Amino acid sequence: MDALPYIKYFNKKTVVIKYGGSAQADLNLKEKFIQDVVLLYLVGIKPVIVHGGGKKINALLDKLKIKSEFVDGLRVTSESVMEVVEMVLGGNINKEITNLLNHNGAKAIGITGKDANFIEAKVLNNGKYGLVGEITNINHKVLQDLINENFIPVIAPIASGGTNHPGFNINADLAASKIAVALKAEKIIFLTDTPGILDNNKELISILDKKEIVGLKENGVINGGMIPKTDACLNALENGVKSAHIIDGRTEHSILLEVFTKDGIGTKIK
């Protein structure tokens, strides 16, 4: 009964979920994640999933003895690395998530940004990171048509670079943010391997705004991998998304707890 007002409010509204970290790697958590998304779908919410896959990419690169390094938190992507990125994200992981959703009562379809050229990009920072791209355009109509046909889009963050181009590797957090903006989503949720944004005493901060985030960055409280996540949240909020959430993907049914309860479980940015 506590959930009922939220189910009514979010009915027919779009929620973008960035899926990664332990929730993607742990079999039990993966199962709970799929159940959460199917429940959102069955009560009339319109989920859109954007996923990463760094650990599986690392494993296959190691197996193939292809060197890969990170600069400024981004994977430097040569053409040979890009082949592996597309194979893992657009093939292995994307189809696994799609298959699990379909077998649990939803209607999902897996795509990359190359499909219908719905994500277009240009090279980021003059090629400093190789084939890492900066999104220049999202054709939201492609996704909206799928949503209108009651599909859950499952999106691998690979962008089209034009004719005879191998494509671009896109940071999944930023891709999720841009997609949420393009779809005018009600909210965006990032699954992480922390309870949310923590203060100096490692205590969870439940609610933050832009000014507070800027201060926490300056003080070094927000650092490392949390910086692109908070940047992605702010980008979404500044461009029309109503709320952004960073939650612990290691907690079972974390999405339902965040969406359908008064206090939630992570950090809400507004």
C-alpha positions as CSV (number, residue, x, y, z in Angstrom):
1,M,0.0,0.0,0.0
2,D,2.9,2.3,0.7
3,A,4.0,1.8,-3.0
4,L,0.6,2.6,-4.5
5,P,0.9,6.4,-4.7
6,Y,4.2,6.1,-6.4
7,I,2.9,3.4,-8.8
8,K,0.1,5.8,-9.7
9,Y,2.4,8.8,-10.1
10,F,5.0,7.1,-12.3
11,N,2.4,5.3,-14.5
12,K,3.3,5.9,-18.2
13,K,6.4,7.9,-17.2
14,T,9.9,7.0,-18.5
15,V,12.7,6.0,-16.1
16,V,16.2,5.6,-17.5
17,I,18.4,3.1,-15.6
18,K,22.2,2.9,-15.9
19,Y,23.0,-0.7,-15.2
20,G,26.6,-1.7,-14.2
21,G,28.9,-2.7,-11.4
22,S,28.3,-5.7,-9.1
23,A,24.6,-5.7,-10.0
24,Q,25.6,-6.8,-13.5
25,A,28.3,-9.3,-12.4
26,D,26.6,-11.1,-9.5
27,L,24.2,-13.8,-10.6
28,N,21.7,-13.3,-7.7
29,L,21.8,-9.5,-8.0
30,K,21.3,-9.8,-11.8
31,E,18.2,-11.8,-11.2
32,K,16.8,-9.2,-8.7
33,F,17.5,-6.4,-11.1
34,I,15.6,-8.2,-13.9
35,Q,12.7,-8.7,-11.5
36,D,12.7,-5.0,-10.5
37,V,12.6,-3.9,-14.2
38,V,9.9,-6.3,-15.1
39,L,7.8,-5.1,-12.1
40,L,8.2,-1.5,-13.2
41,Y,7.2,-2.5,-16.7
42,L,4.1,-4.5,-15.6
43,V,2.7,-1.6,-13.4
44,G,2.9,0.8,-16.4
45,I,6.2,2.5,-16.0
46,K,8.4,2.8,-19.1
47,P,12.0,1.6,-18.2
48,V,14.9,2.2,-20.5
49,I,18.2,0.4,-19.7
50,V,21.7,1.7,-20.6
51,H,24.4,-0.8,-19.6
52,G,28.2,-0.8,-19.3
53,G,30.4,-3.9,-19.2
54,G,34.0,-2.9,-18.2
55,K,34.9,-6.1,-16.4
56,K,33.9,-8.4,-19.2
57,I,35.7,-6.1,-21.7
58,N,38.9,-6.3,-19.5
59,A,38.6,-10.1,-19.3
60,L,38.3,-10.6,-23.1
61,L,41.1,-8.1,-23.8
62,D,43.4,-10.0,-21.5
63,K,42.4,-13.3,-23.1
64,L,43.2,-11.9,-26.6
65,K,46.4,-10.2,-25.2
66,I,45.3,-6.7,-26.4
67,K,46.7,-3.9,-24.3
68,S,44.3,-1.3,-22.9
69,E,44.8,1.6,-20.6
70,F,42.7,4.2,-18.8
71,V,43.4,8.0,-19.0
72,D,41.2,10.4,-17.0
73,G,38.9,7.5,-16.1
74,L,38.2,6.7,-19.8
75,R,39.4,3.6,-21.7
76,V,41.8,4.6,-24.5
77,T,40.1,2.8,-27.4
78,S,42.2,1.7,-30.4
79,E,40.5,0.0,-33.4
80,S,41.3,-3.5,-32.0
81,V,40.0,-2.5,-28.6
82,M,36.9,-1.1,-30.2
83,E,36.2,-4.4,-31.9
84,V,36.2,-6.1,-28.5
85,V,34.1,-3.3,-26.9
86,E,31.4,-3.8,-29.6
87,M,31.6,-7.6,-29.3
88,V,31.1,-7.6,-25.5
89,L,28.7,-4.6,-25.1
90,G,26.6,-5.0,-28.3
91,G,26.7,-8.8,-28.4
92,N,27.3,-10.7,-25.2
93,I,26.0,-8.4,-22.4
94,N,23.2,-6.7,-24.4
95,K,21.7,-9.9,-25.6
96,E,21.9,-11.5,-22.2
97,I,20.0,-8.7,-20.5
98,T,17.4,-8.7,-23.3
99,N,16.9,-12.4,-23.2
100,L,16.5,-12.4,-19.4
101,L,13.8,-9.7,-19.5
102,N,11.9,-11.5,-22.3
103,H,11.9,-14.7,-20.3
104,N,10.6,-13.0,-17.2
105,G,7.5,-11.5,-18.8
106,A,8.7,-8.2,-20.4
107,K,9.1,-7.3,-24.0
108,A,12.7,-6.1,-24.5
109,I,14.8,-5.3,-27.5
110,G,18.6,-4.9,-27.5
111,I,20.2,-2.1,-29.6
112,T,23.4,-0.1,-29.9
113,G,23.6,3.5,-31.1
114,K,24.6,2.3,-34.5
115,D,21.1,0.8,-35.0
116,A,19.1,3.4,-37.1
117,N,22.1,5.7,-36.3
118,F,20.1,6.8,-33.3
119,I,23.3,7.9,-31.4
120,E,25.8,9.9,-33.4
121,A,29.1,11.1,-32.0
122,K,32.4,12.8,-32.9
123,V,35.8,12.1,-31.5
124,L,36.4,13.3,-27.9
125,N,39.1,15.8,-27.1
126,N,40.9,15.6,-30.6
127,G,41.4,11.9,-30.3
128,K,43.3,11.9,-26.9
129,Y,41.4,8.7,-26.0
130,G,41.3,7.1,-29.4
131,L,37.8,6.0,-30.5
132,V,36.1,7.4,-27.4
133,G,33.2,9.6,-28.6
134,E,31.3,12.7,-27.6
135,I,27.6,12.4,-28.4
136,T,26.4,15.0,-31.0
137,N,22.9,13.8,-31.6
138,I,20.3,11.3,-30.3
139,N,17.4,10.5,-32.5
140,H,14.8,10.1,-29.7
141,K,12.1,9.1,-32.1
142,V,13.7,5.7,-32.6
143,L,13.5,5.0,-28.9
144,Q,10.1,6.6,-28.5
145,D,8.7,4.4,-31.2
146,L,10.0,1.3,-29.4
147,I,8.6,2.5,-26.1
148,N,5.2,3.3,-27.7
149,E,5.2,-0.4,-28.9
150,N,5.7,-1.5,-25.3
151,F,9.3,-2.5,-25.7
152,I,12.0,-2.0,-23.1
153,P,15.0,-0.6,-25.0
154,V,18.3,-2.2,-23.8
155,I,21.0,0.1,-25.0
156,A,24.8,-0.6,-25.5
157,P,26.6,2.7,-25.4
158,I,28.3,2.5,-28.9
159,A,27.7,5.4,-31.3
160,S,27.8,5.7,-35.0
161,G,30.7,7.6,-36.5
162,G,29.4,7.6,-40.1
163,T,30.2,5.6,-43.2
164,N,33.2,3.2,-43.0
165,H,33.8,4.2,-39.4
166,P,34.2,1.6,-36.7
167,G,32.0,3.5,-34.3
168,F,32.7,5.2,-31.0
169,N,33.0,3.9,-27.4
170,I,30.8,6.2,-25.2
171,N,31.0,6.5,-21.4
172,A,27.8,4.7,-20.3
173,D,27.0,7.2,-17.5
174,L,27.0,10.1,-20.0
175,A,25.1,8.1,-22.6
176,A,22.4,7.4,-20.0
177,S,22.2,11.0,-19.1
178,K,21.9,12.2,-22.8
179,I,19.3,9.5,-23.5
180,A,17.2,10.6,-20.4
181,V,17.3,14.2,-21.7
182,A,16.3,13.2,-25.2
183,L,13.4,11.2,-23.9
184,K,12.3,13.8,-21.4
185,A,12.5,11.1,-18.7
186,E,10.9,11.5,-15.3
187,K,14.0,10.2,-13.6
188,I,17.4,8.6,-14.1
189,I,18.9,6.0,-11.8
190,F,22.5,5.0,-11.6
191,L,23.3,1.6,-10.0
192,T,26.8,1.7,-8.3
193,D,28.9,-0.2,-5.9
194,T,28.5,2.3,-3.1
195,P,25.4,3.2,-1.0
196,G,25.3,6.5,-2.8
197,I,27.2,9.7,-2.2
198,L,29.0,9.6,1.1
199,D,30.2,12.5,3.3
200,N,33.6,12.8,5.1
201,N,32.4,10.3,7.7
202,K,31.4,7.8,5.1
203,E,27.7,8.4,5.9
204,L,25.1,8.4,3.2
205,I,23.9,11.8,2.0
206,S,20.2,11.3,1.1
207,I,19.5,14.5,-0.8
208,L,21.8,16.9,-2.7
209,D,21.5,19.9,-5.0
210,K,23.9,21.3,-7.6
211,K,25.5,23.9,-5.2
212,E,26.2,21.2,-2.6
213,I,27.7,18.9,-5.2
214,V,30.1,21.6,-6.4
215,G,31.2,22.1,-2.8
216,L,31.7,18.4,-2.2
217,K,33.9,18.2,-5.4
218,E,36.0,21.1,-4.3
219,N,36.5,19.5,-0.9
220,G,37.5,16.2,-2.5
221,V,34.6,14.3,-0.9
222,I,33.2,13.5,-4.4
223,N,36.2,12.0,-6.3
224,G,37.3,9.3,-8.7
225,G,34.5,7.4,-10.5
226,M,31.8,9.3,-8.7
227,I,32.7,12.5,-10.6
228,P,31.4,11.4,-14.0
229,K,28.3,10.0,-12.3
230,T,27.5,13.3,-10.6
231,D,28.3,15.2,-13.8
232,A,25.9,12.9,-15.7
233,C,23.2,13.6,-13.0
234,L,23.6,17.4,-13.2
235,N,23.6,17.3,-17.0
236,A,20.3,15.4,-17.0
237,L,18.7,17.7,-14.4
238,E,19.9,20.9,-16.1
239,N,18.2,19.7,-19.3
240,G,14.7,18.7,-18.0
241,V,14.9,15.4,-16.2
242,K,13.0,15.8,-12.9
243,S,15.3,13.8,-10.6
244,A,18.5,11.8,-10.6
245,H,19.4,9.0,-8.2
246,I,22.7,7.2,-7.3
247,I,21.9,3.9,-5.5
248,D,23.6,0.8,-4.3
249,G,23.2,-2.0,-6.9
250,R,24.5,-4.5,-4.4
251,T,21.3,-4.2,-2.4
252,E,18.6,-6.6,-3.5
253,H,15.6,-4.8,-5.2
254,S,17.4,-1.5,-4.8
255,I,15.4,0.0,-7.7
256,L,12.0,-0.8,-6.1
257,L,13.2,0.6,-2.8
258,E,14.3,3.8,-4.4
259,V,11.2,4.4,-6.6
260,F,8.4,3.0,-4.4
261,T,9.3,4.2,-0.9
262,K,9.2,7.6,0.7
263,D,12.8,7.8,1.8
264,G,14.5,5.6,-0.8
265,I,17.9,4.0,-0.2
266,G,20.5,6.1,-2.1
267,T,21.3,9.7,-2.9
268,K,18.7,11.8,-4.7
269,I,20.0,14.8,-6.6
270,K,17.5,17.6,-7.3
